[in-house]
Amino acid sequence: MGNRLSAFNNKPHCYGLFTFLAALIMAAVIFVPFIVFNNGIMYYYGDFNVQEIPFYQLVHDAVRNGNLGWNHITDLGSDTISSYSFYLLGSPFFWATIPFPSEAVPYLIGPLLIIKFACAALAAYLYLKRYVKNGTVAMVGGLMYAFSGFSIYNVFFFHFHEPLIVFPLLLAALDSFLFDKKRIVFALAVFAACIVNYYFFAGQVVFVVMYYLMLTLTKTYKFKITEFLILAVEVLIGFAATAFLILPSVIGLMGNPRLDTLPEGWEALVYDKPEKYFLIILSFFFPSDTPAFPVFTPNSNCKWASVAGWIPLAGMTGVIGYMQLKNRSWLKKLISLLMLFAFVPVLNSMFQLFNSSIYYARWFYMLVLMLVLATVKAFENEEIDWNRAVRWSVGITAGIAVLIGLMPNKDSESADESFTIGVQASFERFWIYVLLSLMSLLAFVLIYKKFRINKKRFAAMLLLGTVLTSLVTSFFVIAEGFVSSNTTKTINENIINKRDKITIEDIDEVRSDFYECVDNTAMFWQIQSINCFQSSVSPSIMKFYKALGITRDVASRPNTDAYALRSLLSCKYLFDYEEENKKNNKYSFIDEDGDTKMPYWQYIDNNNNFDIYQNHCYIPMGFTYDEFVTKEEFDKIDNYNKPQAMLYSMVLTREQMIKYNDITKYSEGDYDLLYFGNLSNFVSKTQRYVYSHKDYEKACKERKATSCSSFEYTDNGFKAEYKNRGGKNLMFFSVPYSEGFKATVNGKPTDIEEVNYGFMAVEIPALTDCSIEFTYETPGLKQGCMISLGALGALAVYSCILLTYSLLKKKKENVQILRRKNNDIR
């Protein structure tokens, strides 16, 4: 028993089982119809379809084949651990797929999603049961958390549910440490929380610190320095044990431009769009919106921000009732503080390491758990003024509905700028949301009016009401997203498990382009591509696209203006999905005149309803250059011409130009004006470049003439053969640069140079048949494994110390008991 917080731990274990089974059945009722409709595969829309399914299948196959190093299917190539630890490598649900064959993986996504909901409900129950007397009420809280607006919203992001599961367990473990004096369990919880998703763990660390401080400052927990030090030891052991996965992930992602934007100025204090404040408030009073299709605040720029927090049945009624109590509990203060964090950008960004590149509220599940805790505590508190709480809840809900739904609005898209009623995105969807919210509140009012006096019946009806409102609202939101998908039919009929129908012989050996196709089609087929919808790829890829002035945030989708990019990256084929009404429009690779939208591409075949084109300016992987320029020279070229310019000359740093001056013909005298003189007087060879289609074709032929005779990926890198009939040169490979690579030429180790803003090159000797081999070892993996083993040893020592202390303490107590007995006998 704890210092000041008593735990109601007198509940039978069957309540936890009932919570799990209830959530399992509810999730099955929601998702099985969609699974059956699509012949056994759970499709949704957006990221769920084009990221989660192919990611699972790709990494599943990599694990089964023992290839956890360099993955050449992910974009232009990326490290497997750093690219997929965020998505799935730490998830026990992913590892549950490993015994199954590759073709079965897509069919497992639906069942895994259902199990995730059940686990989330059980985890929340295990945390909440300490705080309530009635086991049924704790069950209600578990289901409210599992089917909250945040949880349903983030079905779109399949990998978000692991943090939802582990977070309540983390808090339950902390409570157990503080109030039950149980040891080791918090170290295990820290390990689990960090390993399943390091991004969410960063936010959980912030929350746990706030939680601990709030318990301490309100004297709910009596602070002891010895206990704090023991807690710190458990945190360090648990975190260090994750190093085998986290260290390679951190090293692999350093330099990613999405991680280096810190809040500053007024943008750190006030959100750029006032609609965000409305969205934050209403997200707790209405069922969750659907990602990408916001109905309440369509102009808030929060399409994928996870701003959702509605609690089934009660909404915010229980929270309002609890917050109106006169006591000054730690929970009321913590909820108030979290609400403040939600409304201040810089405080909100603390939950993602102060990254403000884009607004996210992906920590709201932690706030939701606290709101659920307040709600279930309110259910058992006889001092709650439910009538007052309902008036506030209904009033705010109705007020938001009136303000958004009936506000006069000028339609800027119409020719005459006519006025419309309502500022919502969709009239029908908006009022359905309003109806669902109000009907849910009505159901709650009927329950508490009729059954409040009988506590058991009240709890039972709360359970029934939660189940029914969760089913209705969740099914509506999921169905809304399901019917909006424009990828499901294409994936189901022509992409998933359809790789064998692609009849091109060398498709596995070259890169392909996918023009306006379903994202990650190449990943479904596990073939190389220049297209990839994945945000945690090699930072070298990000660097390369940035240097060319091409946007690369969450996906690689170079447009047709950068036609030279295809040849530079050894892209041989292009796939254009054949659909009705697609011909000759902006989504077709054929323009209005019947020509391809990029030069020198020719139609060759149709497989799986994809028109396939071949690049006649294709350059095989691995080639040399005749000319070399510095980054300063290249940066002066217009972005539009940079892809073609990179076919004319290799881009090096000044230091590299000097290091290989016998190849680059670098002269300090020639470059004095560039680095030390008047830049306007410096004449660069880039100034004579001509960017016509004919010159592009000529450059491609020149590069192809000096390309490798063979190139193939190996289990831990790649190798190539080249017959050099000229002088010494640098052999270029459009494989993203990484410190994990080592290279040999004819068996001799050689330096790897980072060239062309993020790719690799090695020096090859003159007049020699060259056998070039690159081998890859994940940076930080060995060191991470050593740290993890050290943490495991520390845990063993820590456990022995605890066991020894416990035995000595017990022995001392027994001695004291014997002495008292002897004294009584005397």
Backbone hydrogen bonds, N-H to C=O, Kabsch-Sander energy under -0.5 kcal/mol:
donor,donor_aa,acceptor,acceptor_aa,energy
2,G,5,L,-0.6
4,R,220,T,-0.7
6,S,4,R,-0.7
8,F,130,R,-2.0
9,N,7,A,-1.6
15,Y,12,P,-1.5
16,G,13,H,-0.9
17,L,13,H,-1.4
18,F,14,C,-3.0
19,T,15,Y,-2.4
20,F,16,G,-2.2
21,L,17,L,-2.7
22,A,18,F,-2.8
23,A,19,T,-2.4
24,L,20,F,-2.4
25,I,21,L,-2.6
26,M,22,A,-2.5
27,A,23,A,-2.8
28,A,24,L,-2.0
29,V,25,I,-2.5
30,I,26,M,-1.9
31,F,27,A,-2.8
32,V,28,A,-2.4
34,F,31,F,-0.7
35,I,31,F,-2.0
36,V,32,V,-3.1
37,F,33,P,-2.1
38,N,34,F,-1.2
39,N,36,V,-1.8
40,G,35,I,-2.8
41,I,35,I,-0.5
41,I,38,N,-1.0
42,M,106,P,-0.6
43,Y,41,I,-1.0
48,F,45,Y,-1.3
49,N,46,G,-0.7
50,V,46,G,-2.1
51,Q,47,D,-2.4
52,E,47,D,-1.6
53,I,48,F,-1.1
55,F,51,Q,-2.8
56,Y,52,E,-2.2
57,Q,53,I,-2.1
58,L,54,P,-2.9
59,V,55,F,-2.5
60,H,56,Y,-2.1
61,D,57,Q,-2.1
62,A,58,L,-2.0
63,V,59,V,-2.8
64,R,60,H,-2.2
65,N,61,D,-1.6
66,G,63,V,-1.2
67,N,62,A,-3.0
68,L,66,G,-0.8
71,N,78,S,-3.2
72,H,70,W,-0.7
74,T,71,N,-0.6
75,D,73,I,-1.0
77,G,74,T,-2.1
78,S,71,N,-1.9
80,T,69,G,-2.9
81,I,68,L,-0.6
83,S,79,D,-1.6
84,Y,80,T,-1.9
85,S,81,I,-1.9
88,L,84,Y,-2.9
89,L,84,Y,-2.2
90,G,85,S,-0.6
91,S,88,L,-2.0
95,W,91,S,-1.6
96,A,92,P,-1.2
97,T,94,F,-2.0
98,I,95,W,-0.8
100,F,97,T,-1.7
104,A,101,P,-1.3
105,V,101,P,-0.7
105,V,102,S,-1.3
107,Y,104,A,-0.7
108,L,104,A,-0.8
108,L,105,V,-1.5
109,I,105,V,-0.8
109,I,106,P,-0.6
112,L,108,L,-2.4
113,L,109,I,-2.2
114,I,110,G,-2.1
115,I,111,P,-2.2
116,K,112,L,-2.2
117,F,113,L,-1.7
118,A,114,I,-1.6
119,C,115,I,-2.6
120,A,116,K,-2.4
121,A,117,F,-2.1
122,L,118,A,-2.2
123,A,119,C,-2.7
124,A,120,A,-2.3
125,Y,121,A,-2.3
126,L,122,L,-2.4
127,Y,123,A,-1.4
128,L,124,A,-2.9
129,K,125,Y,-2.5
130,R,127,Y,-0.8
131,Y,128,L,-1.9
132,V,128,L,-0.6
132,V,129,K,-0.5
135,G,133,K,-0.5
138,A,134,N,-1.6
139,M,135,G,-1.9
140,V,136,T,-2.4
141,G,137,V,-2.2
142,G,138,A,-2.2
143,L,139,M,-2.3
144,M,140,V,-2.6
145,Y,141,G,-2.2
146,A,142,G,-2.2
147,F,143,L,-2.2
148,S,145,Y,-1.3
149,G,310,W,-3.0
152,I,148,S,-2.3
153,Y,149,G,-2.6
154,N,150,F,-2.0
155,V,152,I,-1.5
156,F,153,Y,-1.2
158,F,156,F,-0.8
160,F,157,F,-2.3
161,H,158,F,-0.9
164,L,160,F,-1.0
165,I,161,H,-1.5
166,V,162,E,-2.4
167,F,163,P,-2.1
169,L,165,I,-0.8
170,L,166,V,-2.1
171,L,167,F,-2.1
172,A,168,P,-2.6
173,A,169,L,-2.4
174,L,170,L,-1.9
175,D,171,L,-2.8
176,S,172,A,-2.2
177,F,173,A,-2.0
178,L,174,L,-2.7
179,F,175,D,-3.2
180,D,175,D,-0.7
180,D,176,S,-1.2
182,K,176,S,-2.0
185,V,183,R,-1.2
188,L,184,I,-2.0
189,A,185,V,-2.0
190,V,186,F,-2.6
191,F,187,A,-2.1
192,A,188,L,-2.4
193,A,189,A,-2.7
194,C,190,V,-2.3
195,I,191,F,-2.5
196,V,192,A,-1.9
197,N,193,A,-0.9
201,F,197,N,-1.8
202,A,198,Y,-1.6
203,G,199,Y,-0.9
204,Q,200,F,-2.1
205,V,201,F,-2.3
206,V,202,A,-1.3
207,F,203,G,-2.2
208,V,204,Q,-3.0
209,V,205,V,-2.1
210,M,206,V,-2.0
211,Y,207,F,-3.1
212,Y,208,V,-2.8
213,L,209,V,-2.5
214,M,210,M,-2.4
215,L,211,Y,-2.3
216,T,212,Y,-2.1
217,L,213,L,-3.4
218,T,214,M,-1.8
219,K,216,T,-1.4
220,T,215,L,-1.7
221,Y,215,L,-2.2
223,F,221,Y,-0.7
228,F,224,K,-2.2
229,L,225,I,-2.2
230,I,226,T,-2.2
231,L,227,E,-2.6
232,A,228,F,-2.4
233,V,229,L,-2.1
234,E,230,I,-2.1
235,V,231,L,-2.3
236,L,232,A,-2.5
237,I,233,V,-2.5
238,G,234,E,-2.6
239,F,235,V,-2.6
240,A,236,L,-2.6
241,A,237,I,-1.9
242,T,239,F,-1.5
243,A,240,A,-1.8
244,F,784,G,-0.5
245,L,242,T,-1.9
246,I,242,T,-2.8
247,L,243,A,-1.6
249,S,245,L,-1.3
250,V,246,I,-2.8
251,I,247,L,-2.4
252,G,248,P,-2.3
253,L,249,S,-1.3
254,M,250,V,-1.0
254,M,251,I,-0.6
256,N,253,L,-2.3
259,L,256,N,-2.1
260,D,257,P,-0.8
262,L,260,D,-0.7
267,E,264,E,-0.7
268,A,265,G,-1.6
269,L,266,W,-1.4
270,V,266,W,-3.0
276,K,273,K,-1.7
277,Y,274,P,-1.0
278,F,274,P,-1.0
279,L,275,E,-2.7
280,I,276,K,-2.5
281,I,277,Y,-1.8
282,L,278,F,-2.9
283,S,279,L,-1.7
284,F,281,I,-1.6
285,F,282,L,-1.3
286,F,282,L,-1.3
290,T,293,F,-0.5
292,A,303,K,-2.5
293,F,290,T,-1.8
300,S,297,T,-1.8
305,A,302,C,-0.9
308,A,306,S,-1.5
309,G,283,S,-1.8
310,W,283,S,-0.6
311,I,284,F,-0.5
314,A,312,P,-2.3
315,G,311,I,-2.0
317,T,314,A,-2.5
320,I,316,M,-2.9
321,G,317,T,-2.6
322,Y,318,G,-2.3
323,M,319,V,-2.8
324,Q,320,I,-1.3
325,L,322,Y,-1.3
329,S,327,N,-0.7
333,K,329,S,-1.6
334,L,330,W,-2.3
335,I,331,L,-2.6
336,S,332,K,-2.0
337,L,333,K,-2.2
338,L,334,L,-2.5
339,M,335,I,-2.3
340,L,336,S,-1.8
341,F,337,L,-2.1
342,A,338,L,-1.9
343,F,339,M,-1.2
343,F,340,L,-0.6
344,V,340,L,-0.9
344,V,341,F,-0.5
346,V,268,A,-2.6
348,N,344,V,-2.7
349,S,345,P,-2.3
350,M,347,L,-0.9
351,F,348,N,-1.3
352,Q,349,S,-1.9
353,L,350,M,-1.2
354,F,349,S,-2.6
355,N,349,S,-0.6
355,N,352,Q,-1.6
356,S,261,T,-3.2
356,S,354,F,-0.6
361,A,305,A,-3.1
364,F,361,A,-1.9
366,M,363,W,-1.8
367,L,363,W,-0.9
368,V,364,F,-3.0
369,L,365,Y,-1.8
370,M,366,M,-1.5
371,L,367,L,-2.4
372,V,368,V,-2.8
373,L,369,L,-2.3
374,A,370,M,-2.4
375,T,371,L,-2.2
376,V,372,V,-2.8
377,K,373,L,-2.2
378,A,374,A,-1.9
379,F,375,T,-1.8
380,E,376,V,-0.9
381,N,378,A,-1.1
382,E,380,E,-0.7
384,I,381,N,-1.1
386,W,384,I,-1.3
389,A,385,D,-2.3
390,V,386,W,-2.9
391,R,387,N,-2.0
392,W,388,R,-2.1
393,S,389,A,-2.6
394,V,390,V,-3.2
395,G,391,R,-2.3
396,I,392,W,-2.6
397,T,393,S,-2.3
398,A,394,V,-3.1
399,G,395,G,-2.5
400,I,396,I,-2.6
401,A,397,T,-2.1
402,V,398,A,-2.5
403,L,399,G,-2.6
404,I,400,I,-2.6
405,G,401,A,-2.4
406,L,402,V,-2.1
409,N,420,T,-2.8
411,D,409,N,-0.5
411,D,418,S,-3.3
412,S,410,K,-1.1
414,S,411,D,-0.9
417,E,414,S,-0.9
420,T,409,N,-3.7
422,G,407,M,-2.8
422,G,420,T,-0.6
423,V,404,I,-2.6
424,Q,404,I,-0.6
425,A,295,V,-2.4
430,F,426,S,-2.1
431,W,427,F,-2.0
432,I,428,E,-1.7
433,Y,429,R,-2.1
434,V,430,F,-2.2
435,L,431,W,-2.3
436,L,432,I,-2.8
437,S,433,Y,-2.4
438,L,434,V,-2.6
439,M,435,L,-2.8
440,S,436,L,-1.9
441,L,437,S,-2.1
442,L,438,L,-2.5
443,A,439,M,-2.3
444,F,440,S,-2.0
445,V,441,L,-2.6
446,L,442,L,-2.5
447,I,443,A,-1.9
448,Y,444,F,-2.7
449,K,445,V,-2.4
450,K,446,L,-1.8
451,F,447,I,-2.7
452,R,448,Y,-1.0
455,K,453,I,-0.8
458,F,454,N,-2.7
459,A,455,K,-2.4
460,A,456,K,-2.4
461,M,457,R,-2.6
462,L,458,F,-2.2
463,L,459,A,-2.1
464,L,460,A,-2.2
465,G,461,M,-3.1
466,T,462,L,-2.5
467,V,463,L,-2.3
468,L,464,L,-2.5
469,T,465,G,-2.5
470,S,466,T,-2.2
471,L,467,V,-2.2
472,V,468,L,-2.4
473,T,469,T,-2.4
474,S,470,S,-2.2
475,F,471,L,-2.2
476,F,472,V,-1.9
477,V,473,T,-2.3
478,I,474,S,-2.7
479,A,475,F,-2.6
480,E,476,F,-2.3
481,G,477,V,-1.9
482,F,478,I,-2.7
483,V,479,A,-2.5
484,S,480,E,-0.7
485,S,482,F,-1.1
491,I,487,T,-2.8
492,N,488,T,-2.8
493,E,489,K,-2.4
494,N,490,T,-2.5
495,I,490,T,-0.6
495,I,491,I,-1.4
496,I,491,I,-2.7
498,K,495,I,-2.1
501,K,498,K,-1.5
502,I,499,R,-1.9
503,T,501,K,-0.7
507,I,504,I,-1.1
509,E,506,D,-1.4
510,V,506,D,-0.8
511,R,570,S,-1.5
512,S,528,Q,-1.1
513,D,573,Y,-2.8
515,Y,513,D,-0.5
515,Y,575,F,-2.4
516,E,514,F,-0.7
517,C,514,F,-0.6
521,T,518,V,-1.4
524,F,520,N,-2.0
525,W,521,T,-1.7
526,Q,522,A,-0.9
527,I,522,A,-2.2
529,S,75,D,-0.7
530,I,512,S,-2.0
532,C,556,S,-1.2
534,Q,532,C,-0.9
534,Q,554,V,-0.7
541,I,538,S,-1.4
542,M,538,S,-1.1
543,K,539,P,-2.4
544,F,540,S,-2.2
545,Y,541,I,-2.2
546,K,542,M,-2.2
547,A,543,K,-2.1
548,L,544,F,-1.3
549,G,546,K,-1.2
550,I,545,Y,-2.7
556,S,532,C,-2.9
557,R,555,A,-0.8
562,A,559,N,-1.3
563,Y,560,T,-0.6
563,Y,561,D,-1.0
565,L,562,A,-1.0
566,R,562,A,-0.5
566,R,563,Y,-1.0
567,S,563,Y,-0.7
568,L,564,A,-2.1
569,L,565,L,-2.1
570,S,567,S,-1.6
571,C,566,R,-3.1
572,K,511,R,-2.5
572,K,570,S,-0.6
573,Y,511,R,-1.2
574,L,613,Y,-2.4
575,F,513,D,-3.0
576,D,611,D,-2.6
577,Y,515,Y,-0.6
578,E,609,N,-3.2
579,E,577,Y,-0.7
582,K,579,E,-1.4
583,K,579,E,-0.5
585,N,582,K,-1.9
588,S,585,N,-2.1
591,D,595,D,-3.1
594,G,591,D,-1.9
597,K,589,F,-2.0
601,W,598,M,-0.7
602,Q,614,Q,-2.1
604,I,612,I,-3.1
605,D,612,I,-1.4
607,N,610,F,-1.9
610,F,607,N,-2.5
611,D,576,D,-3.0
611,D,609,N,-0.5
612,I,605,D,-3.3
613,Y,574,L,-2.8
614,Q,602,Q,-3.0
615,N,572,K,-3.0
616,H,600,Y,-3.1
616,H,614,Q,-0.7
618,Y,615,N,-1.2
623,F,732,F,-1.8
624,T,706,T,-0.8
625,Y,730,L,-0.5
629,V,650,M,-2.6
631,K,652,L,-1.2
634,F,630,T,-2.3
635,D,631,K,-2.6
636,K,632,E,-0.5
636,K,633,E,-1.0
637,I,634,F,-1.9
641,N,638,D,-1.1
642,K,638,D,-0.9
642,K,639,N,-0.7
645,A,641,N,-2.5
646,M,642,K,-2.0
647,L,644,Q,-1.4
648,Y,644,Q,-0.7
648,Y,645,A,-0.9
649,S,645,A,-1.5
650,M,627,E,-2.2
652,L,629,V,-2.8
652,L,650,M,-0.6
657,M,653,T,-2.3
658,I,654,R,-2.0
659,K,655,E,-2.6
660,Y,656,Q,-2.4
661,N,658,I,-1.5
663,I,660,Y,-2.0
664,T,660,Y,-3.1
665,K,661,N,-1.7
671,Y,667,S,-1.6
672,D,668,E,-0.6
672,D,669,G,-0.8
675,Y,671,Y,-2.0
676,F,672,D,-3.3
677,G,672,D,-1.2
679,L,677,G,-0.7
681,N,678,N,-1.6
682,F,679,L,-1.2
684,S,682,F,-0.6
687,Q,684,S,-1.7
688,R,685,K,-1.4
689,Y,686,T,-1.2
696,Y,692,S,-2.0
697,E,693,H,-2.4
698,K,694,K,-2.4
699,A,695,D,-2.4
700,C,696,Y,-2.1
701,K,697,E,-2.1
702,E,698,K,-2.1
703,R,699,A,-2.5
704,K,700,C,-2.6
705,A,701,K,-1.8
706,T,702,E,-0.7
706,T,703,R,-0.8
707,S,704,K,-1.6
708,C,622,G,-2.6
709,S,721,E,-1.9
710,S,721,E,-1.2
712,E,719,K,-2.4
714,T,717,G,-2.4
717,G,714,T,-0.9
718,F,774,F,-1.8
719,K,712,E,-2.6
720,A,772,I,-2.9
721,E,710,S,-1.9
722,Y,770,C,-2.4
724,N,722,Y,-0.9
724,N,768,T,-2.3
725,R,723,K,-0.7
729,N,764,I,-1.6
731,M,729,N,-0.5
731,M,762,V,-3.3
732,F,623,F,-2.9
732,F,730,L,-0.6
733,F,760,M,-2.9
735,V,733,F,-1.8
737,Y,758,G,-3.2
741,F,738,S,-1.6
742,K,775,T,-2.4
743,A,750,T,-0.6
744,T,773,E,-2.3
745,V,748,K,-2.5
746,N,744,T,-0.5
746,N,771,S,-3.3
747,G,771,S,-0.5
748,K,745,V,-1.6
750,T,743,A,-2.1
753,E,751,D,-0.5
753,E,761,A,-2.9
755,V,753,E,-0.8
755,V,759,F,-2.3
756,N,651,V,-2.4
758,G,755,V,-0.6
759,F,755,V,-3.0
760,M,733,F,-1.6
760,M,735,V,-0.6
761,A,753,E,-1.5
762,V,731,M,-1.6
764,I,729,N,-2.9
767,L,726,G,-2.4
768,T,765,P,-0.6
770,C,722,Y,-3.9
770,C,768,T,-0.7
772,I,720,A,-2.8
772,I,770,C,-0.6
773,E,744,T,-2.5
774,F,718,F,-3.3
775,T,742,K,-2.9
776,Y,716,N,-3.9
777,E,740,G,-1.9
781,L,778,T,-1.8
784,G,780,G,-2.6
785,C,781,L,-2.5
786,M,782,K,-2.1
787,I,783,Q,-2.3
788,S,784,G,-2.6
789,L,785,C,-2.5
790,G,786,M,-2.3
791,A,787,I,-2.4
792,L,788,S,-2.3
793,G,789,L,-2.3
794,A,790,G,-2.5
795,L,791,A,-2.4
796,A,792,L,-2.0
797,V,793,G,-2.5
798,Y,794,A,-2.9
799,S,795,L,-2.6
800,C,796,A,-2.1
801,I,797,V,-2.4
802,L,798,Y,-2.4
803,L,799,S,-2.6
804,T,800,C,-2.9
805,Y,801,I,-2.8
806,S,802,L,-2.5
807,L,803,L,-2.5
808,L,804,T,-2.6
809,K,805,Y,-2.5
810,K,806,S,-2.4
811,K,807,L,-2.6
812,K,808,L,-2.4
813,E,809,K,-2.2
814,N,810,K,-2.4
815,V,811,K,-2.2
816,Q,812,K,-2.1
817,I,813,E,-2.1
818,L,814,N,-2.4
819,R,815,V,-2.3
820,R,816,Q,-2.1
821,K,817,I,-2.1
822,N,818,L,-2.6
823,N,819,R,-2.5
824,D,820,R,-2.1
825,I,821,K,-2.1
826,R,822,N,-2.2
